[in-house]
Amino acid sequence: MKDASAGRGPSRRTVLGSTAAGIAGAGLGAVAVAPVAAAGPAVRSGAAAVVPPRQGATMAGVPFERRSSVRVGIIGLGNRGAALLPLFLALPGVQVVAVCDPVKAKAEKAVRACVKAGRAAPAVYTAGEHDYEKLCARADLDLVYVATPWESHFPMAKAAMLNGKHVGVECPVAMRLSELWELVDLSERTRRHCLQMENCCYGRNETRLLRMAHAGLFGDLLHAAGAYVHDLRSMMFSPTYYEGPWRREWHTRLRGDLYPTHGFGPVSMYLDLNRGDRAVSVASFGSPARGLAEYRAANVPAGDPAWRETYTTPDRTVSMVQTAQGRLVRLEHGVSTPHPYSRINSLAGTRGVFEDYPPRIYLEPDHRDDAWADFSAYAAEYDHWLWKEQADPPGGHGGMDHMMLYRLVQCMRLGLEPDFDVYDAATWSAPVPLSDASVRAGGQPQEIPDFTRGAWRTARRGVDSVRPDGSS
């Protein structure tokens, strides 16, 4: 590989502040929208609404309180919570103090895992769907981690913050715009962080691509793409994989992108959304919804309750997000037809392009003759310091889960600001209700609220953080 800095201009980091200031001066960040219900009427395209007044100081750039250990309560011990528990237990300086799940057997299994790992048995909350409120009210917790079905994310995050706890929430953080605004306001009022725990932001390819983009290797960034394309048909109809049919039932409620954050989170970091640029609108289009019905016809016996369901979520949703700087982001969602797993994960600028699945790159002046090159050639110089320190991380999803939790705990113990915040959580989840509104309106663009209330113009770091010792 040639010298990566040869023939290249200044990095995006060195010009980001002046770029953000220029956008502010041009008045491109004034678009906002009032909260609407997830399945409500379409927001009027182009009609900027008044952003609700701020109820507290911004949480952008606010560090955690420094602490020697992090006391964690976990709500939800199904597939996701059970997978994250051993990763928490393996981290130094973490105490799993309490666990909660209405299915008693799952909570008991979690207790056994803690004891087997040589830790004290956590307190258990299994007395119904609202017992999480008692967990959140405990005085000996620093962080509540929510790994439950989507509908419960909002009330659980709300309960955690109202009880003085920082909260990490699985994706999406909430399903309605009104809920997203309330989480932003609660975070600002309570001074507690509300984090969308997006593991894909910590993927090895994603973090390497992020550092390369911010080093200027792609030139001026123009467009990006991210997705969640994953054939979930067998899992959604399985009687045991999920606790009930909750995920499949969402396909009877909305007509948009149910799960945008795996693609939107990393892309937002590449483009410094909420850190010098911001997402201002989304226009979504959906294919017919046929895949789940066809799978049901071939695999589900007559008389099963699933036969009463009518599916409305498109088999493929494509959304186009425009930013204040005029960049484009393409988001895709498809989980109900045959397709190998893909998050697309693409980034293009004036000097080249990266496309994932499989990873390949083409950059000037390194490459020529329109031939894709090897992305791994950039690993030694541009791998994120997290991946250089821990080249073979434990856990699922290729080590992303471990990296995500390791970094969260590190920030909490050292008193650092988190790599992302409540404004990112709200922005990344906003396409859920807005894509539904856009599809119902025939693809009419929907305005994305400025959850930062203007703070997006200030350049700051995100997942491209430096080591705690100050090195990169």
Sequence and secondary structure as in RCSB ss.txt:
>XXXX:A:sequence
MKDASAGRGPSRRTVLGSTAAGIAGAGLGAVAVAPVAAAGPAVRSGAAAVVPPRQGATMAGVPFERRSSVRVGII
GLGNRGAALLPLFLALPGVQVVAVCDPVKAKAEKAVRACVKAGRAAPAVYTAGEHDYEKLCARADLDLVYVATPW
ESHFPMAKAAMLNGKHVGVECPVAMRLSELWELVDLSERTRRHCLQMENCCYGRNETRLLRMAHAGLFGDLLHAA
GAYVHDLRSMMFSPTYYEGPWRREWHTRLRGDLYPTHGFGPVSMYLDLNRGDRAVSVASFGSPARGLAEYRAANV
PAGDPAWRETYTTPDRTVSMVQTAQGRLVRLEHGVSTPHPYSRINSLAGTRGVFEDYPPRIYLEPDHRDDAWADF
SAYAAEYDHWLWKEQADPPGGHGGMDHMMLYRLVQCMRLGLEPDFDVYDAATWSAPVPLSDASVRAGGQPQEIPD
FTRGAWRTARRGVDSVRPDGSS
>XXXX:A:secstr
   TTTT    HHHHHHHHHHHHHHHTTT        TTS    TT        SS   TT      SSEEEEEE
  SHHHHHHHHHHHHSTTEEEEEEE SSHHHHHHHHHHHHHTT    EEE SSTTTHHHHHT SS SEEEE S G
GGHHHHHHHHHHTT EEEE SSS SSHHHHHHHHHHHHHHT  EEE  GGGG HHHHHHHHHHHTTTT SEEEEE
EEEE   HHHHH SSSSSSSHHHHGGGT SS S  HHHHHHHHHHTTBTTTB EEEEEEEE    HHHHHHHHHS
 TT GGGG    S SSEEEEEEETTS EEEEEEE SS    B   EEEETTEEEETTTTEEEETTT  TT  B G
GGGHHHHS HHHHH SS  SSGGGHHHHHHHHHHHHHHHT   SS HHHHHHHHTHHHHHHHHHHTTT  EE   
TTTTGGGS   SSS   TTS  
